[in-house]
Amino acid sequence: MKGSTLFQVLAILSVIGSVLSKECTNTPTQLSSHTFRYQLLKSQNETWKQEMFAHYHLIPTDDSAWSDLLPRKILRQEADELSWSMMYKKMKNPGSFKVGGDFLKEISLHDVRLDSDSIQGRAQETNLKYLLMLDVDNLVWSFRKTANLPTPGKPYGGWEAPDVELRGHFVGHYLSATAQMWASTHNDTLKEKMSAVVSALSACQKKMGTGYLSAFPSELFDRFEAIKPVWAPYYTIHKILAGLLDQYTFANDAQALDMTTWMVEYFYNRVQNVIRTHTVERHWLSLNEETGGMNDVLYRLFAITGNPKHLLLAHLFDKPCFLGLLAVQADDISGFHANTHIPIVIGSQMRYEVTGDPLYKTISTFFMDIVNSSHSYATGGTSVSEFWSDPKRLASTLQTENEESCTTYNMLKVSRHLFRWTKEVAYADYYERALTNGVLGIQRGTEPGVMIYMLPQGRGVSKAVSYHKWGTPFNSFWCCYGTGIESFSKLGDSIYFEEEGSIPSLYIIQYVSSTLDWKSGKIVLNQKVIPVVSSDPYLRVTLTSSSKEGSEQLSTLNLRIPIWTSSKGAKATLNAQNLNLPAPGSFLQVKWSGGDKLTLNLPISIRTEQIKDDRPEYASVRAILYGPYLLSGYSSGDWDIKTGSTGSDADWISPVPAAYNNHLVTFSQESGESTFVLTNMNQTIRMEKFPKAGTDAAIRATFRLIFDDTLEKISSIEEAIGKTVMLESFDYPGMVLVQQGTENNLVVTDPPKDTATSSFGIVYGLDGKDNSVSLESVTQKGCYIYSGVNYSSSVGMKLSCNSSSSSSEAGFSQATSFRMNNGLSAYHPISFVAKGGSRNYLMVPLQSVRDESYSVYFNMQP
């Protein structure tokens, strides 16, 4: 290590004096997990609790090793170096700091509006509905209880329940999310609701009279400071502080800022008391319980107030034992609880921005590099069961409990800071990947308040069958619900950035249909993105603008040319004049005036990426991407793909034509008050109960009509009546329903050489009812697909013939007649078929999957 770097490492300690034998622990691994801690505290098994808490804070981690690099004489400083007065003295002149470099400026959420028909616009609207569903009295119930105020309403459940030590954390997130959502939409009802929450919390704070504000009593901090078992009280305080600060920042709520500074004064005094009564070592030791982003919010507050107390307190939450590892560039984060430590890095980034200390830029750059190179999945996300695993050993971690959603939310913040500092396209590319694949798919479609905790990435996994499954609007409130409502409230905050100057410059780093009121450029810019489809392999973007009345301003636009595109086939025009495009991974710079029009067409292709695992036996485990979209294949666990020997993608993967959606059908029958559907169950045809959309059962009940005349096109399924078809199973592309006579069950398999045995005539229903059809065998006239009106899931379906004596004529007509409706499932606009070893896979963007079983990594062999 270079001497200058060592000097910088030592500088971490210079603010508060060096600490002898600093013990950095990470608590017993299981206790660091939010999931495990909630389960433990809810348990009635006192023996188990005592066993788990017996070793609380006593398990050392490897991050103490970095301190061994420090010269012993540095660690033997005088005791007064640890005194509070010495620390405060060193912070009294914050104005002497040189702030960070020439950063790109954020564009206010107030100035960006998402198109309602975009993916981002729909996700934002779904989230807005959820924020409006939540009741103010229910949200603040535990705060009022703690303040000994009347408690109208009833408390929410899950992690906000009155007996959960983390209660109140979601309310902090709610304050942040509503502030950001109001800036994004200016919804008046939301403004009233979030202001009511702030007012209610202010009443609680005033009632207690000390500045303290939380949904739990301050006794939890007594335990925290005594190094006794407690569930992360500062984690919740960070969320409340950040929420109040966001209410001030986005909604100009001065009351919220006053509440923030009063809270901080209270905790400043508590930390001061710990260090004066004990040592600063004792304070560092307590930080091994998760503290969220306390350093981050305090640096943000200092940037507003300039109060040296806020800067000092921020420094004291920097957890040097972890940042020190990164400062000496040790790739040793394995075993750490990921979402405990990513916020600490974000805080260190704010330290760089407000103090200009380059060490903290180096720390976050190195951190991003090691997470990206050794610990990230193809989604851009990280962690398994909430922890970092061994570097470049991810093939062994694929399961249901991958990628805690909170970690992706926070890694986006890390990359966003780095992009603003460096303007490097790689960080913007990462942001796009993680947002597209790790955030936009954590909602269950457009159902308000239904989100996931983990993003499964094993073989044949489902978002619906992970440990937490889908959450519920009023009884979950996990940490990932809090970050989730924030993520979907600020989808417009990283599309545009700017550099001010005599000729202002705008950076467009995300291609999202939206409108920007660009005040520096004195224009209103409209970005229109044609939705990406698999049948047209291009990203197509159009930019237009209009000058504001009475203004004429020359400006510069910088458009990201993502690394996933190629120069071949790329095209850009400005006012119908061709532009020279730079290589992927750089910016296209354009001089811009009001009234200009720019079009950008970027090729999108299929590519594969090896999982981050350097063991030779896993070299064939790869993910499949289409531009920024990670593709998942519907699968119950199969994962073999045959790529062929030519090296051409066309040998193993092909797009699904958009017209095929017109050919998708579901066949159903009524029985009593229930509806049953024709279903492919493990390649055997059965009748099953009508399923919920977005499930395995729904895709198994969907079939594609393949016409005898392959050029046949229909605009509605009614046009299929009277035609000969094969029935291809939706989730087994290439396999069709095959008859095996009247004695054997119908099966789903590869088309036989004699296609007649897999062909059926769609005729008007034998029961004579409107909208009814029957499926007649081509090779055995008078024989039809027959349910037997027996809907037992153990019974396979067969052909049955009209002359059969086993049924009455009326019963036979009923059992062979189906209602033919549009398919319960449909092809996503981005859909491909990939060739497998024993079966093919329908590939769709991971973000679009709801409850269906899927795989995102495949064993790809020639």
N, C-alpha and C positions, 0 to 999 in steps of 0.2 A: 504494500500500500504506500502511495506517495505521501511524503511528509505533509504536504499541503492538505491532503484529504484527511489525515489524522488530526490536523489542527482544526479542520471543520467539524470533525466528530466531537472533539473536545469542546467545541463551541456550544454544542447542545447543552452541556452542563454549566456553561459559564454564567448563564442568566441566574441560576439558582444555587450555584456552587456545586462542586463535584460531590458525588455520593459514594461513600465507601461500601463495598460489597453489596451493591444494589441487587436485590433478588427480584427477578422478573418471572412471575409464574403465570400460568394460563388456566388455573383451577383444574380439577379433575376433568378430563375430556368430556365426559357425559354432562357434567353440570354446566359446561359452557354452552351447550345446545339449548336454545329456547324451547324446542319441542320437548326435550327431556325434562327441563326444569319445570315446565307447566305440568307435565305428567306426574313428576315427583311431588310437587306441592299440593296437587289435587288428590294424591293417594292417601288412603287411611292406614297404610302400612307404616307404622312408626319405626319398626325395626329397620326397614329399608331406608327410611329417611336418615336415621341415625348413622347407618353404615355409610351412606353416600356423603354425608356432611362431616364425617369424622376426619377426613383429610382435606377439608376445605382450605384452599389457598396454600397447600403445602407441597404441591408437585412442581418441581423446578422444570423449566424448559430450556432448550438449547440457546435461547436468546441471551442468556447471561454470558455466553462465550465471548460476545463482542467486547465486553468490558475488560476481558483479559488482555486486549490489545493496548489498553491505556497504561502509560508509565505509572509505576507505583507512587512516585513522588507527587503526581497530580492528584492521586486519590488520598493523599495525606494532608489535605489543606486544613487550615485552622477551623475550629468548630464554629466560629462566628460567620464563616462563609455560608453556613446553613441557616443562619438566623433570618427571620422574616424581614427585619429591618434592612439587612444587606440585599435581599432579593428585591424589596420595594425600591431601595435606593437605585438599583441598576435599571429600574423601569421608569424612573420619574421623568426622563427626557425622551419620550418616544419620538419626538420630532426629529431626533438626530438620525433616525433610520432613513436609509435611502430606499424608497419603495421600488417594487419590481419593474420589469422592463416595459417595452412598448407593446402592450397587450391589445388584442382585438377587443372591441367593445361589444357588450351584449345588446341585442335589440330587445326592447321592452315587449313583454307579452301583450301589452295594451295595443301595440301597433301591428300585430299579426292576427289574421283570421284564417282559420282552416276552412277549406271547402267542405260542406256537410256531406258530400257524396264520396269523399276520400276515406281510405281505411282509418286514417288518423282522426278525421272528422267524426266518423261513426263511433270510434272508441271514446272520443272526448264526450260526445253526447250521451253515451251509455253511462259514463262516469258522472256527468252532471246530474242525471236522473237519480243516481244513487246518493249523491251528496244532498240532494233535495229531499230524499226519503227519510233521512236521519233526523231524529227529534232532538231539539236543543235540551229540554229537561232531562231526557234519558242520557244524553252525552255527558252532561255536567253533574249527574246525580252524585257520584262518589266525591267530586270536589266539594259539593255543598255538604255532604255528610262529614267530610274531614273538617270543614270550617264551622260545623255545628249550626248550619242554616237549614231552613225547611227544604224538604226533598220531594217536590212534586214529580210526577212521572214515575218511571221505574228504570232501574239500571239495566244496561245491555248485558249480554252474556259473553261467553268466550273469554278472551284475555282482558276484557273490560269489566268482568264481573267483580262485585265488591270484595270478594275474598282472594283475588289474584293480585300479587304484589306488583305486577307491571301495569296495573290499571292506570288509565290517564294517558298512556303513550299514544293511543289512537286519536285522542282529542287533540293532542299537539299536531299530529299529522293532518287532522281535519282542518285545523287553522291554516296550515300551509297550503293544503289542497284547495280550500275554498278561496283563499287569497289569490292563488295562481289561476284558478278557474274563473274567478270574477274578472281578473285582468284579461283572460282569454275570451270571455263572452259578454261581460258587462250585464250579466243576468241579475235583475233587480231583486228577485226573490232570494237568490243566493246571498246577495249583499246584506239583506235584512237578517238572514239566518246567521251568517258568520259574525255580524256585529252583535247579535244577541248572545252568542257564545262568549265573545270577548267581554261583554258587559257582565255576564253571569260570573265569569272567572274573576273579574275585577272585584266584584262584591265579595267573593270568597277571600281574595287576598287582603282586602281591607278589613274584613271581619277578623282574620287571624292577626293582622297588625304588625307582622315582623318582616314582611316581604316574601315570606314563604308561600308557595302556591303549588299544590299537587293534589292528586286524587287519593293519596295515602298520607298517613301522619309522618311527621319528621322523625319518629322513632326508627324508621327504616334507615335513616342516615346515621343514627347512633350505632346501629349494628354494622353498617358499612364501615364506619371509621374505627370500630373495635375489631375489625376483621372477623366478623361473625356472619353466618349464612344469611344472605338476603339476595333478592333477585333484582339486581341492576337498577337501583333507584336513580342514579344519574342518567341512565339511558332514557328514562321517562322525562326527567327534567330537561334533557337536551331537546326532546321532541316539543315540549311545551315552549321552551325559549325560542326555538326555531320557528314555531307556529306564530307566536306573538310578533317576532321580528319580521316575518313574512307579511303579517297583517299591516305592519307599519310600512314595509317596503313597497308592497303592491297596492295597498288600499289607503295609504297615508293616514293610518289610524294612530294618532299621537298617544292615545290612551294605552295602546298596546306597547309602544316603546317605553312609556313610563313604567308599566308593569314589568317589562323585561329588565330594565335597569334596577328596579327595586329587588327583583328576584336575585339578580347577580350580586347585588350588595350583600344579601343574606348569605349566599354560598361563598362569597369572598371571605366573609367573616368566619364561616365554618372551617374552610380550608386553612385560613390563618391560624385558627385555634389548634387544629391538628398539628401543624408544623411547630408552633410555639410550645405546645404541651408535650409533644413527642419529638419527632424529627421529620425532615422531609422524606426520609426513607419510608416512614410509616405511611405517608401520603402516597408515595409511589407504589407501595405494596397494595394499598386499597384499590389502585387502578387496575388490578388484575381481575376485578369484577368489571363487567362490561360498562362503559360509560358513554356509549354512542359517539356522537360527534361534538362533545362538549368543547373541544378546542376550536373546531370549525365555527360554531355559532358565536363563540366569544371573540374570535378574530373578526368575524363579520360585524359584531357589535362595536368593537374597537374602531373599525373603519368608519363607523357612523359617529361615535362619540368622541374619539380621541382620548378617552379616559385611560390613564396608565394602569389602573386597577384591572381593567378589562383585558389589557394585554398581558399582564402578569398572570392572571388567572388562566388565560388561554395557554400560556407556556406550561403551566403546572398540570395541564391535561394532555400534554403532548406525548406521554408514555415513551420516554427515551429508550427504554430497553427494547422496544420494537423498532422505533425509527432508527436506533443505532445499528441494528442489523442491516437495515437498508442503506444506511450511510456508509458502511464499510463494504457494501455490495456483496453481502452474503445471501445466496439463494437458499434460505433456510426457513421458509414460511410453512413448511409441511407440519401438520398437526395443530396449527393455529385455527381458532374459530374465525372464519373468513369475515363475517360481517361485524365482528367486534373490532377488527383491525383496519378494514378499508376506510371507515370514517376517520380514523386517526390520520391516515395518509391524506385524506381530503383536507383535514385541518392543517396538516403541514403545508399543503398547497396554499391555503389562505395565509399561513405564516409568511411564505415567500412573497405573496402579493402585497401584504401590508408592511413587511419589513425589508424586502429586497434581499434577504439572506439567500445566496445561491445554493447553499447546501440543501435546502428544502425543495428546490427545483430538481436537483440531482436525485434526491431520495424518491420523489414521485415518478421521475422518468425511469429509474431503475426498477421500481415496483411494477410499473406498467409493463415493462419489458419482460420481467420474469413471470408475471401472471399470464401474459399473452403467449409467451413461448413455451411454458411448461405446465400451466394449470388451467387452460381454457378449453372448453368444448367448441364445436363448430358453430354453436349459437353465439359465441362471444362470452358466454357465461362461465362461471367458475363455482367450485365447491361440490363436495359430496357429503350428504348428511350434515351440512352446515360447516364442514371443515375443509382445509386444503389437504390434499393427499400428497404422496410422493411425487416429485417432479417427473414429468414425461413417463408416467405410469397410468394414464387415464383409462386404458382399455380394461383394467381390472376394476374400475369404479362405476361402470355403466349399470344403472339400476333405476329405481323409481325416485330415489331421493337425491337427484342431481340438481344443481343450479338453484340454490335458494334465491327467490325473486329479489329479495332485498340486496343481494350482492350485485346483481345486474344493475339495479337502480343506482347503487353507489359507484360501480365501475364506470358507468356513463358520466358521472360527475368528474371522476379522475381524468378520463379521456377528454372531456370538454375543457377543463382547465389547461391541459397540455396543448390542445389545439389552439386555444386563444393565445398561448404564449409563443408557439412555434410556427403556426400556420402550416404544419405538416399534414398532408393529405391522409397519411396513414392513421392518424388519430380520428379524423372525420370518417374514414372508412370503417374503423372499429365502431364508432358511435352508430353508424347506420346498421351494421351487422347486429350488434347487441340489441338495439331498439327494435329492429325488424323481427328478430327471431326470439329474443329473450324477454321482451316486454309486451309487444302487441298481441301475443297469443296467450296472455295469462288471464284475460277475461273469457268467460264462456259466451262467445258470440256477443249478442247485444242484451244479455240479461244483466240488469243493474245489480251490483253488489255480489256477483258470483265470480270469484277469482281463486287462483291456486297459490300455494306456498312454494312448492318445488316444481321444477320442470323436468319430468322423467326423460331419460335418454338411453335406457336399456333396450333390450330386444323384446318386442311385443308388449310394450308398456302402454299405460293410459293415464291421462291427467285425472281421470275419475277414480282410479284405483290405487293412487299413491297413498302414503300414510295419512295425510290430511284430506285427500280428495279435494273436491271443489268446496269452497267455503260457502257460508250462508250470509245474507245481508245483515242479520241482527244478532248472530250468535257465534261469530268467529273472531274477528278483530285481531288477527295475528299481526306480527310485525310486518309481514308482506302485504297485509291489507292496507296498512298505513302507507308504505312506500308505493303500493299500487295506486291508491287514490291520488297521490302526488304525481306519479308518472303520467297518468292520463289527464291531469290538469295542466300540464306544461309541455304538451307535445309541440307547441309552436316556438319553444325557446331556443332551439338549436338548429333552425333552418337557415337563419341569416345572422351574420355578424358584420360589424362595420369598423372602418378606420376613418376618423374624422380628419378634415384638412381642407385646404382651399379647393382641392378636387377630391371629394369624399369617395371612399371605396367600399363596396359591398361584397361580402363573401357569401356565396350560396353553397352550402355544404350538404343540404338534404333536398331531394327532389320530391316535394309534397305540394299538391294543389292548394294554393293559399294566396292571400292578398297581404301585401306589406305597405303600410303607410310609412315610407322612408323619409323621415323629417330632414335628415342631413342632406339627402339627395334631392329633396323637394319634389318627389314624385310618388305616385301610387303605383306599385309594381304588382302585376298579376302573374302568378306562376300556374300554369295548367299542365298537369301530367296525365297523359292517357294511361289508364290502368294497364299494367303489364300483363301479357298473356303468353302462353307457351307457343301458340301458333304464329306469333309475330315477334321474333326474338330481338326486340329493340326497346330501349327506354326512350320515349318520345316526350319532349318537354318544349313548351312554348312560353316565352316571356314577352309580355307587353307592358307598357306603362303610359301614364298620362301625367303631364306636369301639373302641379298645383297652380291655381289661378294667380297670374301675375308673377310667376317665377320661371326662370330658365337656368338650370344648373347642369353643367357637364360633370359626369361622374364615371367611375370605373366599376364594372362588374367582374367578379372573379368566380368562375363556375368550376366546381370540382369535377375532374375527370377521374372517376373511381378506378381503383386498381383492377376491378373485376371485368372491365370492358376491354376492348381491343381497338387499335387504330384502324384496322381493316374494316371498312364499312361504316365507320363513324363519320358524321357530317354535322356541321354547324353553319347556319347562315344568319347574317345580320342584315335586315331589310333586303332579303333575297340575294345578298351577296355572300358567296362562300368564304368561310374563315379557315385559316390554318389551325388545325387542332394539335395541341401538345400531346405527348405520350401519356398513357394512363398513369395515375399517381401524381398528377400535377393539376394546376389551375389554368383554365382558359381565361385570359384577360381581355376584356372588351370595353372600349370607350362607349359611353352610353349617354343618350339624351332622351328627354321626354318624347313619347311617340314612336320610339324605336320598337322593332319586333325582332326577336331572336328565336330561332328554332334549333333544337339540339336532338340529334338521334344517335344513341349510343348502343352498339351491339351488345346483346346479352347471350351468353353461351353456357352450356353445361360444363361444370368442372368438378373434380373430386379432390378432397383433402384428406390426407392420412391423419388418423387420430394422433394426439400428442403422446406418443408412446414409442420410445426408442428401442424396444425389444424386437428382434427380427421376426418373431412369431406373430407379431401384430401388424406387420407392414401392410397386410392386405385389408385391414379394417379402415374403412374410409367413409366419409360423409359426401353427400351429393348436393351441390349448390347450383342455383340458376341465378346468376347475378348476385344480389345480396340475400336471396331467399334460400334458406336451408330447406331441402325437401325431405319429407318423411314418407315412408312407405307403409300403407296399411298392411299389418302383419301381426300374427299371433305369436311370433318368435322366429319365424324363418328369416334368414338374412343373407343367403347366398345369391350373388349376382354374377352372371357370366358376361364378361365384356368383349369376348372374341379376341382374335389375334391380330387384327389389322390396326388397332389403335384408334379407330374411328368411333366417335360417340354414337353415330347412326347404327352401329352394329348392335348396340345394347339398350338404347333408350330413344324413345320417340314421343313427340307431343300428341296429346289427345285433341282431335279436331273439335272446335267449338260447337259444330252442328250436332255432335253426338248427344248433347243434353236433350235435344228434341226426341231422342230415341230411348230415353230411360223410363222404365215403367215399374210399378209395384202392383201385384195381383193380390186382391183381398177377398175375403168372404165374411159374411155376418153369421154369428151363432148366438142366439139369445140377445143379450145386450152388449156382447163383446165383438170385436173385430179381430180377425186373424189374417196373417199375410204369408204368402208363399216365400220360403226362406231357404237359403243355402247354409246348412249347418254341417260344417266339416265335410263339405262336398257331397252331402246327402240332402235331398229336398224334403222339407217338412212344413207344416203350418204352425206358426208361432204367433203369440199375441202382438197386436199392433204396437210398434216401438216408438220411443221418443226420438226425435230428430237428433242427429249428431252422435249416434251411438253405433256400436258394432252391429246391433240388431237391425238398425236402419240400413246400413250398407249391405248387409246380408239379404235384405228383402228388396234390393234394387237390382234390376236386370236391364241390359241393353239389348234392344232389338237389332239383330243383324239380318238384313233383308236378303232374300234369295238373289235379288238383283242388287249387287253391291253399289250401284250408282243411285239407288233409290233414295230420295230425300222426302222427308215429311216435315210439316210445320206444326202438326198436332198429333197426338197419339191415336186419335180417332181414325186418322187416315191409314193406320196400320191394319184395320179390320179388312179381312179378305185377302191379306197377303201372307206369304210364307216367310217364316223367320226362324233364326236360331236365337236362343236366349243366353247371352253372355253374362256371367256373374260379375257384378260391379267391382267387387274387391278381389276377384281372381281373373284379371283381364287375360283374354286369350282362351279361357276355359268356358265351355258351354254346357247347358243342360242336355243330357243324353238319355234316351229311353233304352230300356233293356227288356222289352216285352212286358207282358202283364204279370209275370211271376216275380220279377226283380225290381228293386227300387230304382227310381230316377237318380242319376248321379251328375255331379259337375266335374268334368274332366276335359282333357284336350280334345279338340274336334276329331272325330274318326275320319278315316279316309272316305268312307261312304257317308257323306254329310246328311243323307236322308234320315238316318237314325237320330240326328240331332235337330231335325227340322219339324216345325209345327205350323199348322195353318191357324191363323187367328180368325175365328168365326163368331157370328153373333151367338150370345149365350143360349144354351139349350133350355134354360129356365124361362126364356122369353121376356125377361125384364129389360127395361131400358138400361143403357150403359153397362150391359153385361156381355162378357165374352167367354168363349170356351177355346181350349188349346187342343187341336186335333192332330194326331200323329199323321205324318205324311206317308209313312210306310204301312201303317195299319189304319185304314180308313174306318171310321166309326169308333175309334179308340181315342180316349181323351185323358189329359192329366186329371187325376181324380183324387180328391181329398178324403173321400169316405165320410165326410163330415165328422171325422174323428181327429180331434186336435191334440192328442197326446204327443208330447215332444219326443217320445221314444219311438214313434211310428213314422217310418219313411213313406213317401208317396210313390205311387206307381201309375201306370196306364190302366185304364179300365174301359171295357168295350160295352156298347149299348145292348148287346145280346146277353150280357152277363145276367145270370139268374139270382145273383147274390143281393141285388138291390131292386127296389121298386123303381118304376120309370120316373116317378116324381123325385125320389131320393137320389137317383142317378143324375138327373138334370141339375138338382141343387148342388151335388158334390162336384160337378164338372164345370160349374159356372162361377166366374170371378168378375169382380169389378176391376177394370184396368185403369189405374190412375197414373199421373206423373210420378216418377220415381221419388221415393222418400229421401234419397241422396242425389246429389248432382255433382258434376265435374266442376272443380274449382277452375277459374280462368287460367290458372297456372297448373296444368296437370300433364303428367307424363306416364308412360308405361315403360318400366325397366324389366329386362329379361332376367329371370332367375334360373337357378339350377333345376328345381322341381316345380316352380311356379313363377308367374310374373307378378310385379308389384305396381299398384297404382300409386304414383308419387304426387304429393301435394305439399304446399308450404306448411311447415310445422305450425306457423301462427294461425292457420285456419282450422286445425284439428281441435275437436271438442272432447268427446268421450271415447272416440274410436281408438282401438289398439294400433300401435305404430312402432316402427324402428327408425332411428335417424342415422345409425351406423350400419354398414353392410360389409360382409366378407366378399371382397371383389376379386375374382380370379379370371384369367383368360379363358 
